[in-house]
Amino acid sequence: MADSKIELDAETDDDEPKKKKQKVLQKYLPGYQMKYPVIRWSSVSYNHAYCTVCRYAFCVGHGGIGDVE
């Protein structure tokens, strides 16, 4: 009898859906422009930067300053 209760509890734990964490993207910070003068804020979105040398807007949402480098 005790074994069937343990199995029943184990089954109910597996049926619950697991919640995923919502990803939060980095935003462009004015400090990027201080360290890299050729980088500007991009009008594409808050998590994009614009390189004035390459004339290219790129995402800084995943790595922040690492994406700039």
PDB file of N, CA, C and O in Angstrom:
ATOM      1  N   MET A   1       0.826  -1.189   0.000  1.00  0.00           N
ATOM      2  CA  MET A   1       0.000   0.000   0.000  1.00  0.00           C
ATOM      3  C   MET A   1       0.867   1.248   0.000  1.00  0.00           C
ATOM      4  O   MET A   1       0.563   2.207  -0.709  1.00  0.00           O
ATOM      5  N   ALA A   2       1.928   1.254   0.772  1.00  0.00           N
ATOM      6  CA  ALA A   2       2.811   2.415   0.856  1.00  0.00           C
ATOM      7  C   ALA A   2       3.524   2.644  -0.473  1.00  0.00           C
ATOM      8  O   ALA A   2       3.758   3.788  -0.862  1.00  0.00           O
ATOM      9  N   ASP A   3       3.875   1.550  -1.179  1.00  0.00           N
ATOM     10  CA  ASP A   3       4.565   1.690  -2.465  1.00  0.00           C
ATOM     11  C   ASP A   3       3.678   2.356  -3.505  1.00  0.00           C
ATOM     12  O   ASP A   3       4.167   3.162  -4.297  1.00  0.00           O
ATOM     13  N   SER A   4       2.387   2.041  -3.525  1.00  0.00           N
ATOM     14  CA  SER A   4       1.491   2.625  -4.518  1.00  0.00           C
ATOM     15  C   SER A   4       1.313   4.131  -4.282  1.00  0.00           C
ATOM     16  O   SER A   4       1.144   4.894  -5.233  1.00  0.00           O
ATOM     17  N   LYS A   5       1.352   4.552  -3.018  1.00  0.00           N
ATOM     18  CA  LYS A   5       1.240   5.978  -2.728  1.00  0.00           C
ATOM     19  C   LYS A   5       2.471   6.727  -3.224  1.00  0.00           C
ATOM     20  O   LYS A   5       2.342   7.833  -3.751  1.00  0.00           O
ATOM     21  N   ILE A   6       3.637   6.164  -3.072  1.00  0.00           N
ATOM     22  CA  ILE A   6       4.871   6.790  -3.544  1.00  0.00           C
ATOM     23  C   ILE A   6       4.840   6.909  -5.062  1.00  0.00           C
ATOM     24  O   ILE A   6       5.237   7.940  -5.603  1.00  0.00           O
ATOM     25  N   GLU A   7       4.385   5.890  -5.748  1.00  0.00           N
ATOM     26  CA  GLU A   7       4.309   5.933  -7.208  1.00  0.00           C
ATOM     27  C   GLU A   7       3.303   6.990  -7.660  1.00  0.00           C
ATOM     28  O   GLU A   7       3.544   7.689  -8.644  1.00  0.00           O
ATOM     29  N   LEU A   8       2.202   7.110  -6.967  1.00  0.00           N
ATOM     30  CA  LEU A   8       1.178   8.078  -7.318  1.00  0.00           C
ATOM     31  C   LEU A   8       1.715   9.497  -7.167  1.00  0.00           C
ATOM     32  O   LEU A   8       1.469  10.343  -8.027  1.00  0.00           O
ATOM     33  N   ASP A   9       2.445   9.769  -6.084  1.00  0.00           N
ATOM     34  CA  ASP A   9       3.027  11.090  -5.881  1.00  0.00           C
ATOM     35  C   ASP A   9       4.062  11.402  -6.956  1.00  0.00           C
ATOM     36  O   ASP A   9       4.135  12.537  -7.426  1.00  0.00           O
ATOM     37  N   ALA A  10       4.851  10.429  -7.347  1.00  0.00           N
ATOM     38  CA  ALA A  10       5.870  10.632  -8.377  1.00  0.00           C
ATOM     39  C   ALA A  10       5.217  10.950  -9.714  1.00  0.00           C
ATOM     40  O   ALA A  10       5.754  11.747 -10.483  1.00  0.00           O
ATOM     41  N   GLU A  11       4.079  10.348 -10.006  1.00  0.00           N
ATOM     42  CA  GLU A  11       3.396  10.605 -11.272  1.00  0.00           C
ATOM     43  C   GLU A  11       2.852  12.027 -11.331  1.00  0.00           C
ATOM     44  O   GLU A  11       2.894  12.654 -12.390  1.00  0.00           O
ATOM     45  N   THR A  12       2.349  12.543 -10.230  1.00  0.00           N
ATOM     46  CA  THR A  12       1.781  13.889 -10.251  1.00  0.00           C
ATOM     47  C   THR A  12       2.870  14.947 -10.418  1.00  0.00           C
ATOM     48  O   THR A  12       2.602  15.996 -11.003  1.00  0.00           O
ATOM     49  N   ASP A  13       4.075  14.714  -9.932  1.00  0.00           N
ATOM     50  CA  ASP A  13       5.165  15.669 -10.095  1.00  0.00           C
ATOM     51  C   ASP A  13       5.572  15.785 -11.563  1.00  0.00           C
ATOM     52  O   ASP A  13       5.917  16.875 -12.019  1.00  0.00           O
ATOM     53  N   ASP A  14       5.538  14.689 -12.303  1.00  0.00           N
ATOM     54  CA  ASP A  14       5.945  14.702 -13.711  1.00  0.00           C
ATOM     55  C   ASP A  14       4.923  15.405 -14.599  1.00  0.00           C
ATOM     56  O   ASP A  14       5.275  15.914 -15.663  1.00  0.00           O
ATOM     57  N   ASP A  15       3.660  15.438 -14.170  1.00  0.00           N
ATOM     58  CA  ASP A  15       2.612  16.023 -15.002  1.00  0.00           C
ATOM     59  C   ASP A  15       2.610  17.555 -14.971  1.00  0.00           C
ATOM     60  O   ASP A  15       2.011  18.181 -15.845  1.00  0.00           O
ATOM     61  N   GLU A  16       3.264  18.166 -13.988  1.00  0.00           N
ATOM     62  CA  GLU A  16       3.268  19.619 -13.886  1.00  0.00           C
ATOM     63  C   GLU A  16       4.195  20.210 -14.949  1.00  0.00           C
ATOM     64  O   GLU A  16       5.341  19.776 -15.069  1.00  0.00           O
ATOM     65  N   PRO A  17       3.723  21.189 -15.720  1.00  0.00           N
ATOM     66  CA  PRO A  17       4.594  21.801 -16.730  1.00  0.00           C
ATOM     67  C   PRO A  17       5.667  22.665 -16.058  1.00  0.00           C
ATOM     68  O   PRO A  17       5.407  23.346 -15.066  1.00  0.00           O
ATOM     69  N   LYS A  18       6.867  22.619 -16.617  1.00  0.00           N
ATOM     70  CA  LYS A  18       7.955  23.408 -16.070  1.00  0.00           C
ATOM     71  C   LYS A  18       7.903  24.797 -16.689  1.00  0.00           C
ATOM     72  O   LYS A  18       7.734  24.934 -17.901  1.00  0.00           O
ATOM     73  N   LYS A  19       8.047  25.815 -15.870  1.00  0.00           N
ATOM     74  CA  LYS A  19       8.018  27.189 -16.353  1.00  0.00           C
ATOM     75  C   LYS A  19       9.431  27.598 -16.759  1.00  0.00           C
ATOM     76  O   LYS A  19      10.397  27.332 -16.044  1.00  0.00           O
ATOM     77  N   LYS A  20       9.535  28.252 -17.922  1.00  0.00           N
ATOM     78  CA  LYS A  20      10.821  28.736 -18.389  1.00  0.00           C
ATOM     79  C   LYS A  20      11.020  30.160 -17.907  1.00  0.00           C
ATOM     80  O   LYS A  20      10.062  30.920 -17.767  1.00  0.00           O
ATOM     81  N   LYS A  21      12.270  30.515 -17.656  1.00  0.00           N
ATOM     82  CA  LYS A  21      12.584  31.880 -17.283  1.00  0.00           C
ATOM     83  C   LYS A  21      12.466  32.763 -18.514  1.00  0.00           C
ATOM     84  O   LYS A  21      12.866  32.369 -19.609  1.00  0.00           O
ATOM     85  N   GLN A  22      11.927  33.935 -18.336  1.00  0.00           N
ATOM     86  CA  GLN A  22      11.827  34.873 -19.436  1.00  0.00           C
ATOM     87  C   GLN A  22      13.185  35.543 -19.624  1.00  0.00           C
ATOM     88  O   GLN A  22      13.779  36.026 -18.660  1.00  0.00           O
ATOM     89  N   LYS A  23      13.679  35.574 -20.867  1.00  0.00           N
ATOM     90  CA  LYS A  23      14.976  36.162 -21.143  1.00  0.00           C
ATOM     91  C   LYS A  23      14.881  37.680 -21.129  1.00  0.00           C
ATOM     92  O   LYS A  23      13.928  38.263 -21.647  1.00  0.00           O
ATOM     93  N   VAL A  24      15.870  38.300 -20.537  1.00  0.00           N
ATOM     94  CA  VAL A  24      15.937  39.750 -20.481  1.00  0.00           C
ATOM     95  C   VAL A  24      17.136  40.187 -21.307  1.00  0.00           C
ATOM     96  O   VAL A  24      18.268  39.795 -21.023  1.00  0.00           O
ATOM     97  N   LEU A  25      16.892  40.986 -22.315  1.00  0.00           N
ATOM     98  CA  LEU A  25      17.965  41.444 -23.188  1.00  0.00           C
ATOM     99  C   LEU A  25      18.625  42.698 -22.618  1.00  0.00           C
ATOM    100  O   LEU A  25      17.970  43.536 -21.999  1.00  0.00           O
ATOM    101  N   GLN A  26      19.932  42.808 -22.840  1.00  0.00           N
ATOM    102  CA  GLN A  26      20.676  43.996 -22.445  1.00  0.00           C
ATOM    103  C   GLN A  26      20.224  45.176 -23.291  1.00  0.00           C
ATOM    104  O   GLN A  26      19.785  44.994 -24.426  1.00  0.00           O
ATOM    105  N   LYS A  27      20.327  46.366 -22.756  1.00  0.00           N
ATOM    106  CA  LYS A  27      19.999  47.577 -23.493  1.00  0.00           C
ATOM    107  C   LYS A  27      21.287  48.353 -23.758  1.00  0.00           C
ATOM    108  O   LYS A  27      22.277  48.205 -23.041  1.00  0.00           O
ATOM    109  N   TYR A  28      21.254  49.177 -24.795  1.00  0.00           N
ATOM    110  CA  TYR A  28      22.386  50.040 -25.101  1.00  0.00           C
ATOM    111  C   TYR A  28      22.604  51.011 -23.940  1.00  0.00           C
ATOM    112  O   TYR A  28      21.657  51.612 -23.433  1.00  0.00           O
ATOM    113  N   LEU A  29      23.850  51.153 -23.535  1.00  0.00           N
ATOM    114  CA  LEU A  29      24.204  52.075 -22.452  1.00  0.00           C
ATOM    115  C   LEU A  29      25.100  53.182 -23.002  1.00  0.00           C
ATOM    116  O   LEU A  29      25.940  52.916 -23.861  1.00  0.00           O
ATOM    117  N   PRO A  30      24.940  54.412 -22.530  1.00  0.00           N
ATOM    118  CA  PRO A  30      25.778  55.517 -23.001  1.00  0.00           C
ATOM    119  C   PRO A  30      27.272  55.293 -22.743  1.00  0.00           C
ATOM    120  O   PRO A  30      28.104  55.901 -23.417  1.00  0.00           O
ATOM    121  N   GLY A  31      27.616  54.458 -21.810  1.00  0.00           N
ATOM    122  CA  GLY A  31      29.018  54.140 -21.526  1.00  0.00           C
ATOM    123  C   GLY A  31      29.714  53.462 -22.689  1.00  0.00           C
ATOM    124  O   GLY A  31      30.937  53.535 -22.807  1.00  0.00           O
ATOM    125  N   TYR A  32      28.953  52.803 -23.550  1.00  0.00           N
ATOM    126  CA  TYR A  32      29.545  52.173 -24.734  1.00  0.00           C
ATOM    127  C   TYR A  32      30.178  53.236 -25.625  1.00  0.00           C
ATOM    128  O   TYR A  32      31.253  53.021 -26.186  1.00  0.00           O
ATOM    129  N   GLN A  33      29.523  54.363 -25.752  1.00  0.00           N
ATOM    130  CA  GLN A  33      30.018  55.444 -26.603  1.00  0.00           C
ATOM    131  C   GLN A  33      31.261  56.094 -25.984  1.00  0.00           C
ATOM    132  O   GLN A  33      32.133  56.573 -26.708  1.00  0.00           O
ATOM    133  N   MET A  34      31.344  56.112 -24.673  1.00  0.00           N
ATOM    134  CA  MET A  34      32.519  56.683 -24.019  1.00  0.00           C
ATOM    135  C   MET A  34      33.750  55.809 -24.260  1.00  0.00           C
ATOM    136  O   MET A  34      34.849  56.320 -24.480  1.00  0.00           O
ATOM    137  N   LYS A  35      33.557  54.486 -24.218  1.00  0.00           N
ATOM    138  CA  LYS A  35      34.678  53.566 -24.433  1.00  0.00           C
ATOM    139  C   LYS A  35      35.007  53.428 -25.916  1.00  0.00           C
ATOM    140  O   LYS A  35      36.180  53.329 -26.278  1.00  0.00           O
ATOM    141  N   TYR A  36      34.002  53.421 -26.769  1.00  0.00           N
ATOM    142  CA  TYR A  36      34.165  53.297 -28.219  1.00  0.00           C
ATOM    143  C   TYR A  36      33.463  54.483 -28.885  1.00  0.00           C
ATOM    144  O   TYR A  36      32.252  54.429 -29.097  1.00  0.00           O
ATOM    145  N   PRO A  37      34.187  55.543 -29.217  1.00  0.00           N
ATOM    146  CA  PRO A  37      33.571  56.765 -29.768  1.00  0.00           C
ATOM    147  C   PRO A  37      32.823  56.567 -31.092  1.00  0.00           C
ATOM    148  O   PRO A  37      31.996  57.404 -31.454  1.00  0.00           O
ATOM    149  N   VAL A  38      33.089  55.495 -31.811  1.00  0.00           N
ATOM    150  CA  VAL A  38      32.419  55.273 -33.102  1.00  0.00           C
ATOM    151  C   VAL A  38      31.071  54.583 -32.945  1.00  0.00           C
ATOM    152  O   VAL A  38      30.357  54.382 -33.928  1.00  0.00           O
ATOM    153  N   ILE A  39      30.719  54.221 -31.716  1.00  0.00           N
ATOM    154  CA  ILE A  39      29.454  53.522 -31.453  1.00  0.00           C
ATOM    155  C   ILE A  39      28.400  54.530 -31.016  1.00  0.00           C
ATOM    156  O   ILE A  39      28.669  55.397 -30.184  1.00  0.00           O
ATOM    157  N   ARG A  40      27.216  54.417 -31.569  1.00  0.00           N
ATOM    158  CA  ARG A  40      26.093  55.286 -31.226  1.00  0.00           C
ATOM    159  C   ARG A  40      24.874  54.417 -30.924  1.00  0.00           C
ATOM    160  O   ARG A  40      24.855  53.219 -31.205  1.00  0.00           O
ATOM    161  N   TRP A  41      23.857  55.057 -30.344  1.00  0.00           N
ATOM    162  CA  TRP A  41      22.576  54.390 -30.129  1.00  0.00           C
ATOM    163  C   TRP A  41      21.900  54.207 -31.485  1.00  0.00           C
ATOM    164  O   TRP A  41      21.975  55.090 -32.339  1.00  0.00           O
ATOM    165  N   SER A  42      21.251  53.084 -31.685  1.00  0.00           N
ATOM    166  CA  SER A  42      20.571  52.803 -32.948  1.00  0.00           C
ATOM    167  C   SER A  42      19.068  52.995 -32.782  1.00  0.00           C
ATOM    168  O   SER A  42      18.497  52.684 -31.736  1.00  0.00           O
ATOM    169  N   SER A  43      18.446  53.509 -33.824  1.00  0.00           N
ATOM    170  CA  SER A  43      17.000  53.717 -33.776  1.00  0.00           C
ATOM    171  C   SER A  43      16.226  52.428 -34.067  1.00  0.00           C
ATOM    172  O   SER A  43      14.995  52.435 -34.062  1.00  0.00           O
ATOM    173  N   VAL A  44      16.930  51.333 -34.318  1.00  0.00           N
ATOM    174  CA  VAL A  44      16.271  50.045 -34.565  1.00  0.00           C
ATOM    175  C   VAL A  44      15.509  49.605 -33.317  1.00  0.00           C
ATOM    176  O   VAL A  44      14.323  49.280 -33.384  1.00  0.00           O
ATOM    177  N   SER A  45      16.205  49.599 -32.173  1.00  0.00           N
ATOM    178  CA  SER A  45      15.572  49.272 -30.889  1.00  0.00           C
ATOM    179  C   SER A  45      16.509  49.667 -29.760  1.00  0.00           C
ATOM    180  O   SER A  45      17.631  50.112 -29.998  1.00  0.00           O
ATOM    181  N   TYR A  46      16.037  49.500 -28.528  1.00  0.00           N
ATOM    182  CA  TYR A  46      16.852  49.860 -27.372  1.00  0.00           C
ATOM    183  C   TYR A  46      18.021  48.918 -27.158  1.00  0.00           C
ATOM    184  O   TYR A  46      18.967  49.269 -26.453  1.00  0.00           O
ATOM    185  N   ASN A  47      17.981  47.737 -27.745  1.00  0.00           N
ATOM    186  CA  ASN A  47      19.079  46.799 -27.583  1.00  0.00           C
ATOM    187  C   ASN A  47      19.911  46.661 -28.856  1.00  0.00           C
ATOM    188  O   ASN A  47      20.441  45.588 -29.148  1.00  0.00           O
ATOM    189  N   HIS A  48      20.020  47.748 -29.606  1.00  0.00           N
ATOM    190  CA  HIS A  48      20.875  47.799 -30.788  1.00  0.00           C
ATOM    191  C   HIS A  48      21.812  48.991 -30.687  1.00  0.00           C
ATOM    192  O   HIS A  48      21.467  50.022 -30.109  1.00  0.00           O
ATOM    193  N   ALA A  49      22.995  48.838 -31.254  1.00  0.00           N
ATOM    194  CA  ALA A  49      23.968  49.921 -31.348  1.00  0.00           C
ATOM    195  C   ALA A  49      24.279  50.131 -32.824  1.00  0.00           C
ATOM    196  O   ALA A  49      24.023  49.256 -33.652  1.00  0.00           O
ATOM    197  N   TYR A  50      24.834  51.299 -33.147  1.00  0.00           N
ATOM    198  CA  TYR A  50      25.149  51.627 -34.533  1.00  0.00           C
ATOM    199  C   TYR A  50      26.626  51.988 -34.613  1.00  0.00           C
ATOM    200  O   TYR A  50      27.106  52.824 -33.847  1.00  0.00           O
ATOM    201  N   CYS A  51      27.345  51.365 -35.533  1.00  0.00           N
ATOM    202  CA  CYS A  51      28.748  51.664 -35.765  1.00  0.00           C
ATOM    203  C   CYS A  51      28.827  52.673 -36.903  1.00  0.00           C
ATOM    204  O   CYS A  51      28.357  52.399 -38.007  1.00  0.00           O
ATOM    205  N   THR A  52      29.424  53.854 -36.639  1.00  0.00           N
ATOM    206  CA  THR A  52      29.503  54.896 -37.659  1.00  0.00           C
ATOM    207  C   THR A  52      30.562  54.576 -38.709  1.00  0.00           C
ATOM    208  O   THR A  52      30.486  55.099 -39.820  1.00  0.00           O
ATOM    209  N   VAL A  53      31.537  53.744 -38.398  1.00  0.00           N
ATOM    210  CA  VAL A  53      32.573  53.364 -39.365  1.00  0.00           C
ATOM    211  C   VAL A  53      32.006  52.356 -40.359  1.00  0.00           C
ATOM    212  O   VAL A  53      32.156  52.522 -41.570  1.00  0.00           O
ATOM    213  N   CYS A  54      31.361  51.319 -39.852  1.00  0.00           N
ATOM    214  CA  CYS A  54      30.804  50.258 -40.706  1.00  0.00           C
ATOM    215  C   CYS A  54      29.433  50.617 -41.268  1.00  0.00           C
ATOM    216  O   CYS A  54      28.975  50.018 -42.240  1.00  0.00           O
ATOM    217  N   ARG A  55      28.778  51.610 -40.640  1.00  0.00           N
ATOM    218  CA  ARG A  55      27.397  51.963 -40.978  1.00  0.00           C
ATOM    219  C   ARG A  55      26.476  50.746 -40.835  1.00  0.00           C
ATOM    220  O   ARG A  55      25.715  50.394 -41.736  1.00  0.00           O
ATOM    221  N   TYR A  56      26.582  50.132 -39.672  1.00  0.00           N
ATOM    222  CA  TYR A  56      25.861  48.885 -39.421  1.00  0.00           C
ATOM    223  C   TYR A  56      25.255  48.918 -38.016  1.00  0.00           C
ATOM    224  O   TYR A  56      25.942  49.238 -37.046  1.00  0.00           O
ATOM    225  N   ALA A  57      23.986  48.591 -37.914  1.00  0.00           N
ATOM    226  CA  ALA A  57      23.312  48.455 -36.623  1.00  0.00           C
ATOM    227  C   ALA A  57      23.388  46.991 -36.193  1.00  0.00           C
ATOM    228  O   ALA A  57      23.082  46.090 -36.974  1.00  0.00           O
ATOM    229  N   PHE A  58      23.790  46.765 -34.968  1.00  0.00           N
ATOM    230  CA  PHE A  58      23.918  45.392 -34.474  1.00  0.00           C
ATOM    231  C   PHE A  58      23.321  45.288 -33.078  1.00  0.00           C
ATOM    232  O   PHE A  58      23.186  46.276 -32.357  1.00  0.00           O
ATOM    233  N   CYS A  59      22.973  44.065 -32.727  1.00  0.00           N
ATOM    234  CA  CYS A  59      22.304  43.798 -31.460  1.00  0.00           C
ATOM    235  C   CYS A  59      23.341  43.685 -30.327  1.00  0.00           C
ATOM    236  O   CYS A  59      24.351  42.995 -30.461  1.00  0.00           O
ATOM    237  N   VAL A  60      23.072  44.369 -29.226  1.00  0.00           N
ATOM    238  CA  VAL A  60      23.885  44.242 -28.019  1.00  0.00           C
ATOM    239  C   VAL A  60      23.069  43.567 -26.918  1.00  0.00           C
ATOM    240  O   VAL A  60      23.450  43.603 -25.748  1.00  0.00           O
ATOM    241  N   GLY A  61      21.967  42.964 -27.285  1.00  0.00           N
ATOM    242  CA  GLY A  61      21.040  42.394 -26.324  1.00  0.00           C
ATOM    243  C   GLY A  61      21.542  41.183 -25.584  1.00  0.00           C
ATOM    244  O   GLY A  61      21.132  40.956 -24.445  1.00  0.00           O
ATOM    245  N   HIS A  62      22.413  40.396 -26.181  1.00  0.00           N
ATOM    246  CA  HIS A  62      22.837  39.162 -25.548  1.00  0.00           C
ATOM    247  C   HIS A  62      24.129  39.320 -24.768  1.00  0.00           C
ATOM    248  O   HIS A  62      24.299  38.706 -23.715  1.00  0.00           O
ATOM    249  N   GLY A  63      25.053  40.148 -25.284  1.00  0.00           N
ATOM    250  CA  GLY A  63      26.352  40.255 -24.637  1.00  0.00           C
ATOM    251  C   GLY A  63      26.719  41.634 -24.154  1.00  0.00           C
ATOM    252  O   GLY A  63      27.761  41.801 -23.520  1.00  0.00           O
ATOM    253  N   GLY A  64      25.897  42.630 -24.432  1.00  0.00           N
ATOM    254  CA  GLY A  64      26.193  43.988 -23.982  1.00  0.00           C
ATOM    255  C   GLY A  64      27.472  44.518 -24.594  1.00  0.00           C
ATOM    256  O   GLY A  64      27.609  44.561 -25.817  1.00  0.00           O
ATOM    257  N   ILE A  65      28.406  44.920 -23.754  1.00  0.00           N
ATOM    258  CA  ILE A  65      29.667  45.468 -24.225  1.00  0.00           C
ATOM    259  C   ILE A  65      30.493  44.405 -24.956  1.00  0.00           C
ATOM    260  O   ILE A  65      31.305  44.742 -25.817  1.00  0.00           O
ATOM    261  N   GLY A  66      30.299  43.152 -24.628  1.00  0.00           N
ATOM    262  CA  GLY A  66      30.971  42.067 -25.334  1.00  0.00           C
ATOM    263  C   GLY A  66      30.580  42.000 -26.795  1.00  0.00           C
ATOM    264  O   GLY A  66      31.408  41.656 -27.639  1.00  0.00           O
ATOM    265  N   ASP A  67      29.343  42.320 -27.110  1.00  0.00           N
ATOM    266  CA  ASP A  67      28.909  42.366 -28.503  1.00  0.00           C
ATOM    267  C   ASP A  67      29.568  43.519 -29.238  1.00  0.00           C
ATOM    268  O   ASP A  67      29.866  43.403 -30.427  1.00  0.00           O
ATOM    269  N   VAL A  68      29.798  44.623 -28.556  1.00  0.00           N
ATOM    270  CA  VAL A  68      30.470  45.765 -29.167  1.00  0.00           C
ATOM    271  C   VAL A  68      31.923  45.417 -29.477  1.00  0.00           C
ATOM    272  O   VAL A  68      32.429  45.719 -30.558  1.00  0.00           O
ATOM    273  N   GLU A  69      32.580  44.781 -28.520  1.00  0.00           N
ATOM    274  CA  GLU A  69      33.993  44.423 -28.699  1.00  0.00           C
ATOM    275  C   GLU A  69      34.128  43.399 -29.793  1.00  0.00           C
ATOM    276  O   GLU A  69      35.239  42.965 -30.099  1.00  0.00           O
TER     277      GLU A  69
END
